[in-house]
Amino acid sequence: MKKFKQIVFWSLIGFTLIQFIPVDRANKPVDQKVNFVVSQKTPEKIKELIKGACYDCHSDETVYPKYAYIAPLSWSVKSHINEGREHLNFSIWETYNKDLKTNMLTKSIQTIQAKTMPMPGYIVYHKEANLSEAEKTLLINYFQGILTSNIY
Ligand code: HEC
């Protein structure tokens, strides 16, 4: 019993201490000229869908949920955001070359269809990202429309 209490005690100390490890949650300033929803003049309804379902991990406009302030959860959240931005950052869309844009639009369609994006763990706590079939179709058709227009 004594050993058990010691384990609990030191775990609590450990948990408390890791809260002091800094996590960088500052968003970089966004140049609106190169921001996807601005340069594409995305219609309001679609803009809401993309911002609600993708922008937290794929832009520099991340809104951090409350659980992102508790270590070690905060580390996992931050690593998803870092990785998400590395693959696709809508805030710097116009700095991408045409090939990369084509690739990202195509993959966005594929990942929504395959239900791998938005990330399944994320939609549990973000209702606005839990897209209905109709909303998914709207998003997919929108990305497809840009690809088909060939103006990007
Ligand atoms: C909770 C964070 C999160 C959200 C929300 C999210 N993504 Fe991602 N996304 C990631 C991460 C992490 C990766 C990189 C790892 C991977 O491919 O699973 C990624 C990768 C991608 C890629 C690149 C895949 C590749 O093979 O290069 C695309 C495209 C993408 N996401 C599109 C979207 C779209 C579109 C949405 C919204 C409908 C979205 N994501 C929402 C975290 C997220």
Backbone and ligand atoms as CSV (ligand in chain L), in Angstrom:
chain,resi,resn,atom,element,x,y,z
A,1,MET,N,N,0.836,-1.211,0.000
A,1,MET,CA,C,0.000,0.000,0.000
A,1,MET,C,C,0.867,1.256,0.000
A,2,LYS,N,N,1.941,1.159,0.769
A,2,LYS,CA,C,2.832,2.312,0.858
A,2,LYS,C,C,3.434,2.607,-0.528
A,3,LYS,N,N,3.798,1.527,-1.210
A,3,LYS,CA,C,4.401,1.656,-2.531
A,3,LYS,C,C,3.395,2.306,-3.496
A,4,PHE,N,N,2.131,1.848,-3.390
A,4,PHE,CA,C,1.073,2.373,-4.263
A,4,PHE,C,C,0.900,3.879,-4.063
A,5,LYS,N,N,0.876,4.270,-2.806
A,5,LYS,CA,C,0.731,5.704,-2.494
A,5,LYS,C,C,1.897,6.503,-3.061
A,6,GLN,N,N,3.075,5.910,-2.959
A,6,GLN,CA,C,4.263,6.598,-3.487
A,6,GLN,C,C,4.151,6.790,-4.998
A,7,ILE,N,N,3.655,5.733,-5.664
A,7,ILE,CA,C,3.508,5.828,-7.127
A,7,ILE,C,C,2.532,6.945,-7.476
A,8,VAL,N,N,1.403,6.982,-6.779
A,8,VAL,CA,C,0.402,8.032,-7.041
A,8,VAL,C,C,1.010,9.407,-6.776
A,9,PHE,N,N,1.703,9.505,-5.677
A,9,PHE,CA,C,2.311,10.785,-5.296
A,9,PHE,C,C,3.270,11.288,-6.381
A,10,TRP,N,N,4.198,10.422,-6.794
A,10,TRP,CA,C,5.190,10.858,-7.778
A,10,TRP,C,C,4.570,11.074,-9.160
A,11,SER,N,N,3.501,10.328,-9.469
A,11,SER,CA,C,2.815,10.555,-10.750
A,11,SER,C,C,2.199,11.944,-10.764
A,12,LEU,N,N,1.589,12.317,-9.628
A,12,LEU,CA,C,0.976,13.647,-9.536
A,12,LEU,C,C,2.024,14.744,-9.658
A,13,ILE,N,N,3.154,14.522,-9.016
A,13,ILE,CA,C,4.244,15.504,-9.120
A,13,ILE,C,C,4.680,15.607,-10.589
A,14,GLY,N,N,4.856,14.434,-11.212
A,14,GLY,CA,C,5.285,14.401,-12.618
A,14,GLY,C,C,4.283,15.125,-13.498
A,15,PHE,N,N,2.993,14.825,-13.305
A,15,PHE,CA,C,1.927,15.448,-14.100
A,15,PHE,C,C,1.959,16.969,-13.928
A,16,THR,N,N,2.158,17.402,-12.701
A,16,THR,CA,C,2.198,18.837,-12.433
A,16,THR,C,C,3.401,19.477,-13.128
A,17,LEU,N,N,4.539,18.803,-13.008
A,17,LEU,CA,C,5.758,19.379,-13.587
A,17,LEU,C,C,5.677,19.506,-15.110
A,18,ILE,N,N,5.111,18.502,-15.780
A,18,ILE,CA,C,5.087,18.583,-17.251
A,18,ILE,C,C,4.203,19.726,-17.744
A,19,GLN,N,N,3.303,20.227,-16.872
A,19,GLN,CA,C,2.476,21.366,-17.284
A,19,GLN,C,C,3.329,22.611,-17.542
A,20,PHE,N,N,4.537,22.624,-16.982
A,20,PHE,CA,C,5.392,23.805,-17.130
A,20,PHE,C,C,6.261,23.770,-18.385
A,21,ILE,N,N,6.229,22.638,-19.107
A,21,ILE,CA,C,7.007,22.579,-20.352
A,21,ILE,C,C,6.262,23.413,-21.392
A,22,PRO,N,N,6.907,24.444,-21.931
A,22,PRO,CA,C,6.161,25.341,-22.823
A,22,PRO,C,C,5.764,24.692,-24.155
A,23,VAL,N,N,4.563,25.013,-24.620
A,23,VAL,CA,C,4.083,24.563,-25.931
A,23,VAL,C,C,3.779,25.839,-26.714
A,24,ASP,N,N,4.349,25.949,-27.904
A,24,ASP,CA,C,4.153,27.168,-28.682
A,24,ASP,C,C,2.790,27.132,-29.386
A,25,ARG,N,N,1.847,27.929,-28.895
A,25,ARG,CA,C,0.515,27.954,-29.510
A,25,ARG,C,C,0.273,29.254,-30.283
A,26,ALA,N,N,1.357,30.014,-30.499
A,26,ALA,CA,C,1.184,31.291,-31.207
A,26,ALA,C,C,0.988,31.031,-32.703
A,27,ASN,N,N,-0.017,31.659,-33.281
A,27,ASN,CA,C,-0.223,31.542,-34.723
A,27,ASN,C,C,0.624,32.579,-35.444
A,28,LYS,N,N,1.207,32.169,-36.582
A,28,LYS,CA,C,1.936,33.149,-37.401
A,28,LYS,C,C,0.928,34.106,-38.018
A,29,PRO,N,N,1.327,35.361,-38.263
A,29,PRO,CA,C,0.389,36.270,-38.928
A,29,PRO,C,C,0.062,35.754,-40.338
A,30,VAL,N,N,-1.189,35.960,-40.757
A,30,VAL,CA,C,-1.617,35.446,-42.060
A,30,VAL,C,C,-1.649,36.578,-43.078
A,31,ASP,N,N,-0.985,36.350,-44.216
A,31,ASP,CA,C,-1.078,37.298,-45.323
A,31,ASP,C,C,-2.331,36.922,-46.107
A,32,GLN,N,N,-3.386,37.749,-45.979
A,32,GLN,CA,C,-4.689,37.370,-46.542
A,32,GLN,C,C,-4.649,37.168,-48.064
A,33,LYS,N,N,-3.683,37.818,-48.732
A,33,LYS,CA,C,-3.603,37.674,-50.198
A,33,LYS,C,C,-3.332,36.225,-50.614
A,34,VAL,N,N,-2.627,35.483,-49.742
A,34,VAL,CA,C,-2.268,34.113,-50.118
A,34,VAL,C,C,-3.115,33.073,-49.381
A,35,ASN,N,N,-4.102,33.557,-48.613
A,35,ASN,CA,C,-4.975,32.667,-47.847
A,35,ASN,C,C,-6.013,32.029,-48.797
A,36,PHE,N,N,-6.104,30.724,-48.790
A,36,PHE,CA,C,-6.968,29.987,-49.713
A,36,PHE,C,C,-8.379,30.572,-49.846
A,37,VAL,N,N,-9.084,30.714,-48.723
A,37,VAL,CA,C,-10.497,31.141,-48.809
A,37,VAL,C,C,-10.641,32.564,-49.332
A,38,VAL,N,N,-9.567,33.375,-49.217
A,38,VAL,CA,C,-9.610,34.746,-49.729
A,38,VAL,C,C,-9.277,34.761,-51.223
A,39,SER,N,N,-8.149,34.129,-51.579
A,39,SER,CA,C,-7.722,34.175,-52.991
A,39,SER,C,C,-8.702,33.420,-53.877
A,40,GLN,N,N,-9.340,32.391,-53.351
A,40,GLN,CA,C,-10.305,31.613,-54.142
A,40,GLN,C,C,-11.707,32.225,-54.088
A,41,LYS,N,N,-11.867,33.280,-53.302
A,41,LYS,CA,C,-13.187,33.889,-53.087
A,41,LYS,C,C,-14.221,32.806,-52.753
A,42,THR,N,N,-13.874,31.967,-51.825
A,42,THR,CA,C,-14.725,30.840,-51.424
A,42,THR,C,C,-16.085,31.342,-50.918
A,43,PRO,N,N,-17.191,30.796,-51.451
A,43,PRO,CA,C,-18.515,31.210,-50.964
A,43,PRO,C,C,-18.643,30.982,-49.448
A,44,GLU,N,N,-19.416,31.830,-48.799
A,44,GLU,CA,C,-19.522,31.835,-47.335
A,44,GLU,C,C,-19.783,30.459,-46.725
A,45,LYS,N,N,-20.734,29.740,-47.300
A,45,LYS,CA,C,-21.119,28.428,-46.738
A,45,LYS,C,C,-19.939,27.440,-46.758
A,46,ILE,N,N,-19.226,27.418,-47.888
A,46,ILE,CA,C,-18.083,26.496,-48.035
A,46,ILE,C,C,-16.938,26.944,-47.129
A,47,LYS,N,N,-16.788,28.264,-47.036
A,47,LYS,CA,C,-15.736,28.817,-46.183
A,47,LYS,C,C,-15.933,28.340,-44.738
A,48,GLU,N,N,-17.177,28.390,-44.282
A,48,GLU,CA,C,-17.477,27.911,-42.927
A,48,GLU,C,C,-17.092,26.450,-42.764
A,49,LEU,N,N,-17.385,25.641,-43.780
A,49,LEU,CA,C,-17.080,24.211,-43.701
A,49,LEU,C,C,-15.572,23.986,-43.628
A,50,ILE,N,N,-14.823,24.637,-44.509
A,50,ILE,CA,C,-13.366,24.433,-44.530
A,50,ILE,C,C,-12.743,24.957,-43.233
A,51,LYS,N,N,-13.196,26.138,-42.815
A,51,LYS,CA,C,-12.620,26.709,-41.589
A,51,LYS,C,C,-12.983,25.857,-40.383
A,52,GLY,N,N,-14.181,25.340,-40.359
A,52,GLY,CA,C,-14.630,24.534,-39.220
A,52,GLY,C,C,-14.024,23.146,-39.198
A,53,ALA,N,N,-13.734,22.586,-40.380
A,53,ALA,CA,C,-13.291,21.182,-40.427
A,53,ALA,C,C,-11.799,21.013,-40.687
A,54,CYS,N,N,-11.148,21.988,-41.299
A,54,CYS,CA,C,-9.758,21.780,-41.719
A,54,CYS,C,C,-8.779,22.817,-41.158
A,55,TYR,N,N,-9.240,24.034,-40.920
A,55,TYR,CA,C,-8.311,25.127,-40.620
A,55,TYR,C,C,-7.566,24.985,-39.290
A,56,ASP,N,N,-8.119,24.244,-38.335
A,56,ASP,CA,C,-7.405,24.120,-37.057
A,56,ASP,C,C,-6.049,23.440,-37.234
A,57,CYS,N,N,-5.943,22.513,-38.189
A,57,CYS,CA,C,-4.669,21.810,-38.399
A,57,CYS,C,C,-3.978,22.223,-39.688
A,58,HIS,N,N,-4.720,22.842,-40.599
A,58,HIS,CA,C,-4.135,23.151,-41.909
A,58,HIS,C,C,-4.128,24.639,-42.199
A,59,SER,N,N,-3.840,25.455,-41.185
A,59,SER,CA,C,-3.724,26.892,-41.428
A,59,SER,C,C,-2.952,27.516,-40.271
A,60,ASP,N,N,-2.707,28.809,-40.373
A,60,ASP,CA,C,-2.105,29.538,-39.252
A,60,ASP,C,C,-3.193,30.277,-38.481
A,61,GLU,N,N,-4.430,29.762,-38.556
A,61,GLU,CA,C,-5.536,30.375,-37.808
A,61,GLU,C,C,-6.112,29.374,-36.808
A,62,THR,N,N,-5.231,28.564,-36.242
A,62,THR,CA,C,-5.664,27.513,-35.322
A,62,THR,C,C,-6.364,28.092,-34.093
A,63,VAL,N,N,-7.538,27.533,-33.778
A,63,VAL,CA,C,-8.205,27.866,-32.520
A,63,VAL,C,C,-7.961,26.663,-31.606
A,64,TYR,N,N,-7.241,26.877,-30.522
A,64,TYR,CA,C,-6.879,25.755,-29.644
A,64,TYR,C,C,-8.021,25.419,-28.685
A,65,PRO,N,N,-8.414,24.139,-28.648
A,65,PRO,CA,C,-9.447,23.742,-27.687
A,65,PRO,C,C,-8.876,23.725,-26.260
A,66,LYS,N,N,-9.771,23.656,-25.268
A,66,LYS,CA,C,-9.317,23.673,-23.856
A,66,LYS,C,C,-8.347,22.545,-23.563
A,67,TYR,N,N,-8.626,21.346,-24.115
A,67,TYR,CA,C,-7.759,20.203,-23.790
A,67,TYR,C,C,-6.353,20.378,-24.354
A,68,ALA,N,N,-6.165,21.354,-25.231
A,68,ALA,CA,C,-4.832,21.598,-25.794
A,68,ALA,C,C,-3.941,22.329,-24.799
A,69,TYR,N,N,-4.483,22.599,-23.607
A,69,TYR,CA,C,-3.690,23.291,-22.591
A,69,TYR,C,C,-3.242,22.343,-21.482
A,70,ILE,N,N,-3.565,21.056,-21.626
A,70,ILE,CA,C,-3.188,20.085,-20.593
A,70,ILE,C,C,-2.178,19.086,-21.162
A,71,ALA,N,N,-0.968,19.094,-20.611
A,71,ALA,CA,C,0.040,18.106,-21.023
A,71,ALA,C,C,-0.348,16.763,-20.411
A,72,PRO,N,N,-0.118,15.632,-21.074
A,72,PRO,CA,C,0.596,15.478,-22.349
A,72,PRO,C,C,-0.302,15.594,-23.593
A,73,LEU,N,N,-1.634,15.805,-23.387
A,73,LEU,CA,C,-2.538,15.941,-24.542
A,73,LEU,C,C,-2.094,17.067,-25.462
A,74,SER,N,N,-1.653,18.174,-24.845
A,74,SER,CA,C,-1.249,19.360,-25.608
A,74,SER,C,C,-0.128,19.018,-26.595
A,75,TRP,N,N,0.737,18.066,-26.213
A,75,TRP,CA,C,1.849,17.710,-27.102
A,75,TRP,C,C,1.332,16.994,-28.335
A,76,SER,N,N,0.353,16.135,-28.118
A,76,SER,CA,C,-0.205,15.389,-29.245
A,76,SER,C,C,-0.959,16.338,-30.193
A,77,VAL,N,N,-1.720,17.285,-29.600
A,77,VAL,CA,C,-2.452,18.270,-30.411
A,77,VAL,C,C,-1.457,19.070,-31.253
A,78,LYS,N,N,-0.405,19.554,-30.594
A,78,LYS,CA,C,0.570,20.398,-31.303
A,78,LYS,C,C,1.278,19.609,-32.402
A,79,SER,N,N,1.548,18.338,-32.156
A,79,SER,CA,C,2.259,17.577,-33.180
A,79,SER,C,C,1.348,17.326,-34.395
A,80,HIS,N,N,0.033,17.135,-34.148
A,80,HIS,CA,C,-0.895,17.004,-35.288
A,80,HIS,C,C,-0.946,18.303,-36.094
A,81,ILE,N,N,-0.936,19.417,-35.378
A,81,ILE,CA,C,-1.011,20.716,-36.065
A,81,ILE,C,C,0.260,20.953,-36.885
A,82,ASN,N,N,1.419,20.687,-36.264
A,82,ASN,CA,C,2.684,20.846,-36.999
A,82,ASN,C,C,2.702,19.986,-38.247
A,83,GLU,N,N,2.293,18.728,-38.082
A,83,GLU,CA,C,2.318,17.793,-39.194
A,83,GLU,C,C,1.284,18.183,-40.258
A,84,GLY,N,N,0.116,18.581,-39.788
A,84,GLY,CA,C,-0.951,19.005,-40.701
A,84,GLY,C,C,-0.499,20.181,-41.554
A,85,ARG,N,N,0.091,21.195,-40.904
A,85,ARG,CA,C,0.556,22.390,-41.631
A,85,ARG,C,C,1.672,22.036,-42.606
A,86,GLU,N,N,2.534,21.104,-42.206
A,86,GLU,CA,C,3.636,20.710,-43.079
A,86,GLU,C,C,3.107,20.138,-44.396
A,87,HIS,N,N,2.062,19.321,-44.301
A,87,HIS,CA,C,1.489,18.725,-45.510
A,87,HIS,C,C,0.697,19.752,-46.321
A,88,LEU,N,N,-0.131,20.499,-45.629
A,88,LEU,CA,C,-1.046,21.415,-46.322
A,88,LEU,C,C,-1.358,22.583,-45.401
A,89,ASN,N,N,-0.981,23.787,-45.830
A,89,ASN,CA,C,-1.282,24.980,-45.037
A,89,ASN,C,C,-2.077,25.946,-45.915
A,90,PHE,N,N,-3.405,25.988,-45.683
A,90,PHE,CA,C,-4.278,26.838,-46.506
A,90,PHE,C,C,-3.915,28.321,-46.383
A,91,SER,N,N,-3.279,28.711,-45.277
A,91,SER,CA,C,-2.927,30.124,-45.075
A,91,SER,C,C,-1.855,30.608,-46.041
A,92,ILE,N,N,-1.080,29.662,-46.614
A,92,ILE,CA,C,-0.011,30.086,-47.537
A,92,ILE,C,C,-0.249,29.484,-48.931
A,93,TRP,N,N,-1.524,29.223,-49.218
A,93,TRP,CA,C,-1.928,28.534,-50.448
A,93,TRP,C,C,-1.294,29.100,-51.716
A,94,GLU,N,N,-1.334,30.433,-51.864
A,94,GLU,CA,C,-0.852,31.042,-53.115
A,94,GLU,C,C,0.665,30.981,-53.266
A,95,THR,N,N,1.368,30.500,-52.228
A,95,THR,CA,C,2.819,30.339,-52.376
A,95,THR,C,C,3.141,28.957,-52.946
A,96,TYR,N,N,2.128,28.103,-53.067
A,96,TYR,CA,C,2.331,26.763,-53.634
A,96,TYR,C,C,2.390,26.838,-55.160
A,97,ASN,N,N,3.182,25.956,-55.765
A,97,ASN,CA,C,3.159,25.915,-57.223
A,97,ASN,C,C,1.965,25.069,-57.688
A,98,LYS,N,N,1.718,25.111,-58.978
A,98,LYS,CA,C,0.511,24.474,-59.521
A,98,LYS,C,C,0.452,22.970,-59.209
A,99,ASP,N,N,1.590,22.293,-59.334
A,99,ASP,CA,C,1.624,20.846,-59.072
A,99,ASP,C,C,1.189,20.526,-57.649
A,100,LEU,N,N,1.726,21.300,-56.728
A,100,LEU,CA,C,1.404,21.057,-55.320
A,100,LEU,C,C,-0.079,21.338,-55.068
A,101,LYS,N,N,-0.593,22.407,-55.681
A,101,LYS,CA,C,-2.022,22.724,-55.515
A,101,LYS,C,C,-2.886,21.589,-56.048
A,102,THR,N,N,-2.534,21.105,-57.255
A,102,THR,CA,C,-3.298,20.003,-57.861
A,102,THR,C,C,-3.283,18.796,-56.927
A,103,ASN,N,N,-2.093,18.488,-56.436
A,103,ASN,CA,C,-1.924,17.358,-55.535
A,103,ASN,C,C,-2.781,17.513,-54.270
A,104,MET,N,N,-2.760,18.704,-53.685
A,104,MET,CA,C,-3.487,18.928,-52.435
A,104,MET,C,C,-5.000,18.933,-52.631
A,105,LEU,N,N,-5.466,19.495,-53.756
A,105,LEU,CA,C,-6.909,19.480,-54.024
A,105,LEU,C,C,-7.360,18.040,-54.230
A,106,THR,N,N,-6.580,17.285,-55.000
A,106,THR,CA,C,-6.915,15.884,-55.269
A,106,THR,C,C,-6.925,15.077,-53.977
A,107,LYS,N,N,-5.885,15.281,-53.169
A,107,LYS,CA,C,-5.792,14.519,-51.914
A,107,LYS,C,C,-6.863,14.933,-50.911
A,108,SER,N,N,-7.247,16.216,-50.941
A,108,SER,CA,C,-8.314,16.649,-50.041
A,108,SER,C,C,-9.596,15.892,-50.367
A,109,ILE,N,N,-9.883,15.777,-51.656
A,109,ILE,CA,C,-11.080,15.037,-52.074
A,109,ILE,C,C,-10.964,13.580,-51.605
A,110,GLN,N,N,-9.810,12.974,-51.880
A,110,GLN,CA,C,-9.621,11.556,-51.514
A,110,GLN,C,C,-9.727,11.321,-50.016
A,111,THR,N,N,-9.112,12.210,-49.226
A,111,THR,CA,C,-9.110,11.970,-47.775
A,111,THR,C,C,-10.503,12.191,-47.170
A,112,ILE,N,N,-11.276,13.123,-47.733
A,112,ILE,CA,C,-12.647,13.311,-47.224
A,112,ILE,C,C,-13.471,12.065,-47.568
A,113,GLN,N,N,-13.304,11.592,-48.810
A,113,GLN,CA,C,-14.040,10.389,-49.229
A,113,GLN,C,C,-13.655,9.178,-48.379
A,114,ALA,N,N,-12.367,9.069,-48.072
A,114,ALA,CA,C,-11.883,7.912,-47.304
A,114,ALA,C,C,-12.138,8.076,-45.798
A,115,LYS,N,N,-12.730,9.220,-45.408
A,115,LYS,CA,C,-13.027,9.532,-44.002
A,115,LYS,C,C,-11.767,9.600,-43.133
A,116,THR,N,N,-10.600,9.858,-43.741
A,116,THR,CA,C,-9.395,10.023,-42.925
A,116,THR,C,C,-9.203,11.497,-42.553
A,117,MET,N,N,-9.873,12.410,-43.302
A,117,MET,CA,C,-9.868,13.836,-42.971
A,117,MET,C,C,-11.310,14.336,-42.946
A,118,PRO,N,N,-11.679,15.216,-42.004
A,118,PRO,CA,C,-10.892,15.605,-40.838
A,118,PRO,C,C,-10.583,14.398,-39.956
A,119,MET,N,N,-9.492,14.449,-39.197
A,119,MET,CA,C,-9.059,13.294,-38.413
A,119,MET,C,C,-10.178,12.797,-37.497
A,120,PRO,N,N,-10.425,11.482,-37.514
A,120,PRO,CA,C,-11.544,10.908,-36.743
A,120,PRO,C,C,-11.514,11.266,-35.246
A,121,GLY,N,N,-10.333,11.328,-34.644
A,121,GLY,CA,C,-10.244,11.675,-33.220
A,121,GLY,C,C,-10.696,13.106,-32.965
A,122,TYR,N,N,-10.493,13.947,-33.949
A,122,TYR,CA,C,-10.792,15.383,-33.822
A,122,TYR,C,C,-12.299,15.651,-33.859
A,123,ILE,N,N,-13.003,14.919,-34.722
A,123,ILE,CA,C,-14.442,15.227,-34.896
A,123,ILE,C,C,-15.271,14.828,-33.673
A,124,VAL,N,N,-14.701,13.993,-32.802
A,124,VAL,CA,C,-15.410,13.622,-31.572
A,124,VAL,C,C,-15.664,14.874,-30.727
A,125,TYR,N,N,-14.679,15.782,-30.693
A,125,TYR,CA,C,-14.800,16.978,-29.850
A,125,TYR,C,C,-15.130,18.239,-30.639
A,126,HIS,N,N,-15.264,18.117,-31.953
A,126,HIS,CA,C,-15.572,19.293,-32.772
A,126,HIS,C,C,-16.760,18.985,-33.671
A,127,LYS,N,N,-17.948,19.312,-33.162
A,127,LYS,CA,C,-19.178,19.015,-33.908
A,127,LYS,C,C,-19.167,19.613,-35.307
A,128,GLU,N,N,-18.637,20.849,-35.425
A,128,GLU,CA,C,-18.667,21.523,-36.721
A,128,GLU,C,C,-17.804,20.802,-37.755
A,129,ALA,N,N,-16.883,19.934,-37.263
A,129,ALA,CA,C,-16.022,19.202,-38.202
A,129,ALA,C,C,-16.605,17.829,-38.544
A,130,ASN,N,N,-17.663,17.456,-37.821
A,130,ASN,CA,C,-18.310,16.171,-38.081
A,130,ASN,C,C,-19.277,16.370,-39.248
A,131,LEU,N,N,-18.726,16.389,-40.441
A,131,LEU,CA,C,-19.487,16.785,-41.629
A,131,LEU,C,C,-20.545,15.747,-41.995
A,132,SER,N,N,-21.729,16.247,-42.377
A,132,SER,CA,C,-22.771,15.348,-42.866
A,132,SER,C,C,-22.396,14.936,-44.288
A,133,GLU,N,N,-23.094,13.933,-44.802
A,133,GLU,CA,C,-22.816,13.484,-46.178
A,133,GLU,C,C,-23.008,14.646,-47.154
A,134,ALA,N,N,-24.055,15.458,-46.912
A,134,ALA,CA,C,-24.342,16.587,-47.809
A,134,ALA,C,C,-23.200,17.609,-47.760
A,135,GLU,N,N,-22.690,17.855,-46.552
A,135,GLU,CA,C,-21.603,18.826,-46.416
A,135,GLU,C,C,-20.317,18.308,-47.081
A,136,LYS,N,N,-20.073,17.001,-46.923
A,136,LYS,CA,C,-18.892,16.414,-47.584
A,136,LYS,C,C,-19.000,16.576,-49.096
A,137,THR,N,N,-20.206,16.323,-49.617
A,137,THR,CA,C,-20.412,16.453,-51.059
A,137,THR,C,C,-20.165,17.882,-51.511
A,138,LEU,N,N,-20.653,18.850,-50.707
A,138,LEU,CA,C,-20.425,20.263,-51.038
A,138,LEU,C,C,-18.931,20.571,-51.133
A,139,LEU,N,N,-18.187,20.113,-50.125
A,139,LEU,CA,C,-16.740,20.364,-50.093
A,139,LEU,C,C,-16.032,19.691,-51.266
A,140,ILE,N,N,-16.371,18.422,-51.488
A,140,ILE,CA,C,-15.735,17.668,-52.570
A,140,ILE,C,C,-16.023,18.340,-53.921
A,141,ASN,N,N,-17.296,18.716,-54.135
A,141,ASN,CA,C,-17.653,19.367,-55.400
A,141,ASN,C,C,-16.927,20.703,-55.561
A,142,TYR,N,N,-16.742,21.382,-54.433
A,142,TYR,CA,C,-16.047,22.664,-54.491
A,142,TYR,C,C,-14.584,22.474,-54.923
A,143,PHE,N,N,-13.887,21.531,-54.250
A,143,PHE,CA,C,-12.483,21.255,-54.621
A,143,PHE,C,C,-12.404,20.760,-56.070
A,144,GLN,N,N,-13.348,19.896,-56.446
A,144,GLN,CA,C,-13.369,19.355,-57.799
A,144,GLN,C,C,-13.587,20.475,-58.818
A,145,GLY,N,N,-14.470,21.413,-58.469
A,145,GLY,CA,C,-14.771,22.545,-59.356
A,145,GLY,C,C,-13.516,23.368,-59.638
A,146,ILE,N,N,-12.710,23.588,-58.599
A,146,ILE,CA,C,-11.469,24.355,-58.788
A,146,ILE,C,C,-10.538,23.587,-59.728
A,147,LEU,N,N,-10.412,22.270,-59.486
A,147,LEU,CA,C,-9.553,21.437,-60.344
A,147,LEU,C,C,-10.017,21.508,-61.793
A,148,THR,N,N,-11.327,21.369,-61.995
A,148,THR,CA,C,-11.888,21.347,-63.354
A,148,THR,C,C,-11.704,22.701,-64.043
A,149,SER,N,N,-11.903,23.796,-63.278
A,149,SER,CA,C,-11.784,25.136,-63.871
A,149,SER,C,C,-10.352,25.359,-64.356
A,150,ASN,N,N,-9.406,24.703,-63.691
A,150,ASN,CA,C,-7.990,24.797,-64.027
A,150,ASN,C,C,-7.424,26.209,-63.792
A,151,ILE,N,N,-8.189,27.065,-63.073
A,151,ILE,CA,C,-7.677,28.412,-62.765
A,151,ILE,C,C,-7.274,28.421,-61.297
A,152,TYR,N,N,-6.039,28.120,-61.023
A,152,TYR,CA,C,-5.538,28.208,-59.644
A,152,TYR,C,C,-4.025,28.254,-59.648
L,1,HEC,C1,C,-6.922,17.400,-36.122
L,1,HEC,C2,C,-6.070,17.831,-37.201
L,1,HEC,C3,C,-6.518,17.747,-38.628
L,1,HEC,C4,C,-7.703,18.174,-39.204
L,1,HEC,C5,C,-8.888,18.811,-38.498
L,1,HEC,C6,C,-7.602,17.935,-40.622
L,1,HEC,N1,N,-6.380,17.384,-40.902
L,1,HEC,FE1,FE,-5.654,16.891,-42.737
L,1,HEC,N2,N,-3.920,16.201,-41.907
L,1,HEC,C7,C,-3.635,16.186,-40.554
L,1,HEC,C8,C,-2.356,15.536,-40.335
L,1,HEC,C9,C,-1.683,15.304,-38.981
L,1,HEC,C10,C,-1.863,15.158,-41.611
L,1,HEC,C11,C,-0.561,14.453,-41.950
L,1,HEC,C12,C,-0.582,13.019,-41.601
L,1,HEC,C13,C,-1.564,12.231,-42.392
L,1,HEC,O1,O,-1.538,12.266,-43.630
L,1,HEC,O2,O,-2.390,11.561,-41.750
L,1,HEC,C14,C,-2.878,15.602,-42.579
L,1,HEC,C15,C,-2.776,15.433,-43.934
L,1,HEC,C16,C,-3.677,15.941,-44.859
L,1,HEC,C17,C,-3.479,15.946,-46.298
L,1,HEC,C18,C,-2.245,15.440,-47.009
L,1,HEC,C19,C,-2.325,13.977,-47.267
L,1,HEC,C20,C,-1.102,13.519,-48.002
L,1,HEC,O3,O,-1.107,12.333,-48.342
L,1,HEC,O4,O,-0.180,14.307,-48.240
L,1,HEC,C21,C,-4.580,16.495,-46.865
L,1,HEC,C22,C,-4.837,16.731,-48.342
L,1,HEC,C23,C,-5.480,16.859,-45.778
L,1,HEC,N3,N,-4.912,16.512,-44.578
L,1,HEC,C24,C,-6.696,17.467,-45.972
L,1,HEC,C25,C,-7.563,17.820,-44.952
L,1,HEC,C26,C,-8.857,18.414,-45.161
L,1,HEC,C27,C,-9.450,18.729,-46.522
L,1,HEC,C28,C,-9.402,18.620,-43.930
L,1,HEC,C29,C,-10.775,19.144,-43.627
L,1,HEC,C30,C,-11.891,18.532,-44.284
L,1,HEC,C31,C,-8.430,18.165,-42.924
L,1,HEC,N4,N,-7.330,17.671,-43.597
L,1,HEC,C32,C,-8.590,18.233,-41.558
L,1,HEC,C33,C,-4.411,16.728,-39.542
L,1,HEC,C34,C,-5.691,17.243,-39.711
